[in-house]
């Protein structure tokens, strides 16, 4: 399954824009603390991902919570998420009702203090 099928077209456009906008700022202290653009989740379990940017080849940046109490910031392979299959063939889904309320760093701080993403 292609990673682009995980996300709505408008979500993909914003993730790609954020990636482009961030490139000349990486490692300079001027990095942008984007609000998450997408929330992905596993309908049969506790895994949740808040994504802020994507390079166009399926490598995304965001906050990952696999449901073990240790959420972390880092890079996420959307291709790998697209391949996951759960009971009855369920797949990872985009929460189309998610609307970010704060920058990713605030979600990360909250997730670290509570042991899970609360979004």
MARBA-3410 file (N, C-alpha, C, O; in Angstrom, 1 decimal):
119
0.8,-1.2,0.0,0.0,0.0,0.0,0.9,1.2,0.0,1.9,1.3,0.7 ~ 0.6,2.2,-0.8,1.3,3.4,-0.9,0.9,4.4,0.3,-0.2,4.5,0.7 ~ 1.9,5.0,0.8,1.7,5.9,2.0,0.7,7.0,1.7,0.0,7.5,2.6 ~ 0.6,7.4,0.5,-0.3,8.6,0.2,-1.7,8.2,0.4,-2.6,9.1,0.6 ~ -2.0,6.9,0.4,-3.4,6.5,0.7,-3.8,6.7,2.2,-5.0,6.6,2.5
-2.8,6.9,3.0,-3.1,7.1,4.5,-3.7,8.5,4.7,-4.4,8.7,5.7 ~ -3.5,9.4,3.8,-3.8,10.8,4.1,-4.7,11.4,3.0,-4.6,11.1,1.9 ~ -5.5,12.4,3.5,-6.3,13.1,2.5,-5.4,14.0,1.7,-4.3,14.4,2.2 ~ -5.8,14.4,0.5,-4.9,15.2,-0.4,-4.5,16.5,0.3,-3.4,16.9,0.2 ~ -5.5,17.2,0.9,-5.1,18.5,1.6,-4.1,18.3,2.7,-3.3,19.2,3.0
-4.2,17.2,3.4,-3.2,16.9,4.4,-1.8,16.7,3.8,-0.8,17.2,4.3 ~ -1.7,15.9,2.7,-0.4,15.7,2.1,0.2,17.0,1.6,1.4,17.2,1.8 ~ -0.6,17.9,1.0,-0.1,19.2,0.5,0.5,20.0,1.7,1.6,20.5,1.5 ~ -0.2,20.0,2.8,0.3,20.8,4.0,1.6,20.2,4.6,2.5,20.9,4.9 ~ 1.6,18.9,4.6,2.8,18.2,5.2,4.0,18.5,4.3,5.1,18.7,4.8
3.8,18.4,3.0,4.9,18.7,2.0,5.4,20.2,2.1,6.6,20.5,2.0 ~ 4.4,21.1,2.3,4.7,22.5,2.4,5.6,22.7,3.7,6.6,23.4,3.6 ~ 5.1,22.1,4.8,5.9,22.3,6.0,7.3,21.8,5.9,8.3,22.4,6.4 ~ 7.5,20.6,5.2,8.8,20.1,5.0,9.7,21.0,4.3,10.8,21.3,4.6 ~ 9.1,21.6,3.2,9.9,22.5,2.4,10.3,23.8,3.2,11.4,24.3,3.1
9.3,24.3,3.9,9.5,25.5,4.7,10.6,25.3,5.8,11.3,26.2,6.2 ~ 10.7,24.1,6.3,11.7,23.7,7.4,13.1,23.5,6.9,14.0,23.7,7.7 ~ 13.3,23.1,5.7,14.6,22.7,5.2,15.8,23.6,5.5,16.8,23.2,5.9 ~ 15.6,24.9,5.1,16.7,25.8,5.3,16.9,26.3,6.8,17.8,27.0,7.1 ~ 16.0,25.8,7.7,16.1,26.2,9.1,16.6,25.1,10.0,17.0,25.3,11.1
16.6,23.8,9.4,17.1,22.7,10.3,18.5,22.9,10.8,19.4,23.3,10.0 ~ 18.7,22.7,12.1,19.9,22.8,12.7,20.4,24.2,13.0,21.6,24.4,13.3 ~ 19.6,25.2,12.8,20.0,26.6,12.9,19.5,27.3,14.1,19.9,28.4,14.4 ~ 18.6,26.6,14.9,18.0,27.3,16.0,16.8,28.1,15.6,16.1,28.7,16.4 ~ 16.5,28.1,14.3,15.3,28.8,13.8,14.2,27.8,13.3,13.3,28.2,12.6
14.4,26.5,13.7,13.4,25.5,13.3,12.0,25.9,13.7,11.8,26.5,14.8 ~ 11.1,25.6,12.8,9.7,26.0,13.1,9.0,24.9,13.9,9.1,23.7,13.6 ~ 8.3,25.3,15.0,7.6,24.3,15.8,6.2,24.3,15.3,5.3,24.9,15.8 ~ 6.0,23.5,14.2,4.7,23.4,13.6,3.6,22.8,14.5,4.0,22.0,15.3 ~ 2.4,23.2,14.2,1.3,22.4,14.8,1.1,21.1,14.0,1.4,21.2,12.8
0.8,20.0,14.6,0.5,18.8,13.8,-0.5,19.0,12.7,-1.5,19.7,13.0 ~ -0.3,18.5,11.6,-1.2,18.5,10.5,-2.1,17.3,10.4,-3.3,17.4,10.1 ~ -1.6,16.2,10.9,-2.4,15.0,10.8,-2.2,14.2,12.1,-1.2,14.1,12.7 ~ -3.3,13.5,12.5,-3.3,12.5,13.5,-3.6,11.2,12.9,-4.7,11.0,12.3 ~ -2.7,10.2,13.0,-2.9,8.9,12.5,-3.1,8.0,13.7,-2.5,8.2,14.8
-4.0,7.0,13.6,-4.2,6.1,14.7,-4.4,4.7,14.2,-4.8,4.4,13.1 ~ -4.3,3.7,15.2,-4.5,2.3,14.9,-5.9,2.0,15.6,-5.9,2.0,16.8 ~ -6.9,1.7,14.8,-8.3,1.6,15.4,-8.4,0.4,16.3,-9.3,0.3,17.1 ~ -7.5,-0.6,16.2,-7.6,-1.8,17.1,-6.7,-1.7,18.3,-6.6,-2.7,19.0 ~ -6.0,-0.6,18.5,-5.0,-0.6,19.5,-4.8,0.9,20.0,-5.6,1.7,19.8
-3.6,1.1,20.7,-3.4,2.4,21.3,-2.4,3.3,20.5,-2.1,4.4,21.0 ~ -1.8,2.8,19.4,-0.8,3.6,18.7,-1.4,4.9,18.1,-2.5,4.8,17.5 ~ -0.7,6.0,18.3,-1.2,7.3,17.7,0.1,8.0,17.2,1.2,7.9,17.8 ~ -0.1,8.8,16.2,1.0,9.5,15.6,0.5,10.9,15.2,-0.5,11.1,14.6 ~ 1.2,12.0,15.6,0.9,13.3,15.2,2.0,13.8,14.3,3.2,13.8,14.7
1.7,14.1,13.1,2.6,14.4,12.0,2.6,15.9,11.7,1.6,16.5,11.5 ~ 3.8,16.4,11.5,4.0,17.9,11.2,4.5,18.1,9.8,4.2,19.1,9.2 ~ 5.3,17.2,9.2,5.9,17.4,7.9,6.2,16.0,7.3,6.4,15.0,8.0 ~ 6.4,16.1,5.9,6.7,14.8,5.2,7.5,15.2,4.0,7.3,16.2,3.3 ~ 8.6,14.4,3.7,9.5,14.8,2.6,9.0,14.4,1.2,9.7,14.7,0.2
7.9,13.8,1.1,7.4,13.4,-0.2,7.7,12.0,-0.6,7.0,11.4,-1.5 ~ 8.6,11.4,0.1,9.0,9.9,-0.1,8.4,9.1,1.0,8.8,7.9,1.0 ~ 7.6,9.6,1.9,7.1,8.9,2.9,7.8,9.0,4.3,7.4,8.3,5.2 ~ 8.8,9.8,4.4,9.5,10.0,5.6,8.9,11.2,6.3,9.0,12.3,5.8 ~ 8.3,11.0,7.4,7.6,12.1,8.1,8.2,12.4,9.5,9.0,11.5,10.0
7.9,13.6,10.0,8.4,13.9,11.3,7.2,14.2,12.2,6.2,14.7,11.8 ~ 7.3,13.7,13.5,6.2,13.9,14.4,6.4,13.2,15.7,7.5,12.9,16.1 ~ 5.3,13.1,16.4,5.3,12.5,17.7,4.6,11.1,17.6,3.5,11.0,17.1 ~ 5.3,10.1,18.1,4.8,8.7,18.0,4.5,8.2,19.4,5.3,8.4,20.3 ~ 3.4,7.5,19.5,3.0,6.8,20.7,2.5,5.4,20.3,1.5,5.3,19.8
3.3,4.4,20.6,3.0,3.0,20.3,2.1,2.4,21.4,1.7,1.2,21.2 ~ 1.8,3.1,22.4,0.9,2.6,23.4,1.6,1.9,24.6,1.0,1.2,25.3 ~ 2.9,2.2,24.7,3.7,1.5,25.8,4.1,2.5,26.8,4.9,2.2,27.7 ~ 3.6,3.7,26.8,3.9,4.7,27.8,5.2,5.5,27.6,5.6,6.3,28.5 ~ 5.7,5.5,26.4,6.9,6.2,26.1,6.8,6.9,24.7,7.5,6.5,23.8
6.0,7.9,24.6,5.9,8.7,23.4,7.2,9.4,23.1,7.9,9.8,24.0 ~ 7.5,9.5,21.8,8.8,10.2,21.4,8.7,10.9,20.1,7.9,10.6,19.2 ~ 9.5,12.0,20.0,9.6,12.7,18.8,10.6,12.1,17.8,11.6,11.5,18.3 ~ 10.3,12.1,16.5,11.3,11.5,15.6,10.7,11.3,14.2,9.6,11.8,13.9 ~ 11.4,10.6,13.4,11.0,10.3,12.1,10.2,9.0,12.0,10.4,8.1,12.7
9.2,9.1,11.1,8.2,8.0,11.0,8.2,7.6,9.5,8.0,8.5,8.7 ~ 8.2,6.3,9.2,8.0,5.8,7.9,6.6,5.6,7.6,5.9,4.7,8.1 ~ 6.0,6.5,6.8,4.6,6.4,6.4,4.3,5.1,5.6,3.3,4.5,5.6 ~ 5.4,4.7,4.8,5.3,3.5,4.0,5.1,2.3,5.0,4.2,1.4,4.7 ~ 5.8,2.3,6.1,5.7,1.2,7.0,4.3,1.2,7.7,3.7,0.1,7.9
3.8,2.4,8.1,2.5,2.5,8.7,1.4,2.0,7.7,0.4,1.4,8.1 ~ 1.6,2.3,6.4,0.6,1.9,5.4,0.5,0.4,5.2,-0.5,-0.1,4.7 ~ 1.6,-0.3,5.6,1.6,-1.8,5.4,1.0,-2.5,6.6,0.7,-3.7,6.5 ~ 0.8,-1.8,7.7,0.2,-2.5,8.9,-1.2,-2.9,8.7,-2.0,-2.2,8.2 ~ -1.5,-4.2,9.1,-2.8,-4.7,9.0,-3.2,-5.3,10.3,-2.5,-6.0,11.0
-4.4,-4.9,10.8,-4.9,-5.4,12.0,-6.0,-6.5,11.8,-6.2,-7.0,10.7 ~ -6.8,-6.7,12.8,-7.9,-7.7,12.7,-8.8,-7.3,11.6,-9.2,-6.2,11.5 ~ -9.2,-8.3,10.8,-10.2,-8.1,9.8,-9.7,-7.2,8.6,-10.4,-6.7,7.8 ~ -8.3,-7.0,8.6,-7.7,-6.2,7.5,-7.7,-4.7,7.8,-7.5,-3.9,6.9 ~ -8.1,-4.3,9.1,-8.0,-2.9,9.4,-6.7,-2.3,9.2,-5.7,-3.0,9.2
-6.7,-1.0,8.8,-5.4,-0.3,8.6,-5.3,0.9,9.4,-6.3,1.3,10.1 ~ -4.1,1.5,9.4,-3.9,2.8,10.1,-4.8,3.8,9.4,-4.9,3.8,8.2 ~ -5.4,4.7,10.2,-6.3,5.7,9.7,-5.9,7.1,10.1,-5.3,7.3,11.1 ~ -6.3,8.1,9.2,-6.2,9.5,9.6,-7.5,9.9,10.3,-8.6,9.6,9.9 ~ -7.3,10.6,11.4,-8.4,11.2,12.2,-8.9,12.4,11.5,-8.2,13.5,11.6
-9.9,12.3,10.7,-10.3,13.5,9.9,-11.0,14.6,10.7,-11.2,15.7,10.2 ~ -11.2,14.3,12.0,-11.8,15.3,12.9,-10.8,16.0,13.7,-11.1,17.0,14.4 ~ -9.5,15.6,13.6,-8.5,16.2,14.4,-8.2,17.6,14.0,-8.0,17.9,12.8 ~ -8.1,18.5,14.9,-7.7,19.9,14.6,-6.7,20.3,15.7,-7.0,20.3,16.9 ~ -5.5,20.6,15.3,-4.5,20.9,16.2,-4.8,22.1,17.1,-5.4,23.1,16.6
-4.4,22.1,18.3,-4.7,23.2,19.3,-3.4,23.8,19.8,-3.5,24.9,20.4 ~ -2.2,23.3,19.4,-1.0,23.8,19.9,0.2,23.2,19.1,0.0,22.3,18.3 ~ 1.4,23.8,19.2,2.5,23.3,18.5,2.9,21.9,18.9,2.6,21.4,20.0 ~ 3.7,21.2,18.1,4.1,19.8,18.4,4.8,19.7,19.7,4.6,18.7,20.5 ~ 5.7,20.7,20.0,6.4,20.6,21.3,5.5,20.6,22.5,5.8,19.9,23.5
4.4,21.2,22.4,3.4,21.2,23.6,2.8,19.8,23.7,2.6,19.3,24.8 ~ 2.4,19.3,22.5,1.9,17.9,22.6,2.9,16.9,23.1,2.6,16.0,23.9 ~ 4.2,17.1,22.7,5.2,16.2,23.2,5.4,16.3,24.7,5.5,15.3,25.4 ~ 5.4,17.5,25.2,5.6,17.7,26.7,4.4,17.1,27.4,4.6,16.4,28.4 ~ 3.2,17.3,26.9,2.0,16.7,27.6,2.1,15.2,27.5,1.8,14.5,28.5
2.5,14.7,26.4,2.6,13.2,26.2,3.6,12.6,27.1,3.4,11.5,27.7 ~ 4.8,13.3,27.3,5.8,12.8,28.2,5.3,12.8,29.6,5.6,11.8,30.4 ~ 4.6,13.8,30.0,4.1,13.8,31.4,2.9,12.9,31.7,2.7,12.5,32.8 ~ 2.2,12.5,30.7,1.1,11.6,30.9,1.3,10.2,30.3,0.5,9.3,30.5 ~ 2.4,10.0,29.7,2.7,8.6,29.1,2.0,8.3,27.9,2.0,7.1,27.5
1.3,9.3,27.3,0.6,9.0,26.1,0.2,10.3,25.4,0.1,11.3,26.0 ~ -0.1,10.2,24.1,-0.6,11.4,23.4,-2.1,11.6,23.7,-2.9,10.7,23.7 ~ -2.3,12.8,24.1,-3.7,13.2,24.4,-4.2,14.2,23.4,-4.0,15.4,23.7 ~ -4.7,13.8,22.3,-5.1,14.7,21.2,-6.3,14.2,20.5,-6.8,14.8,19.6
END
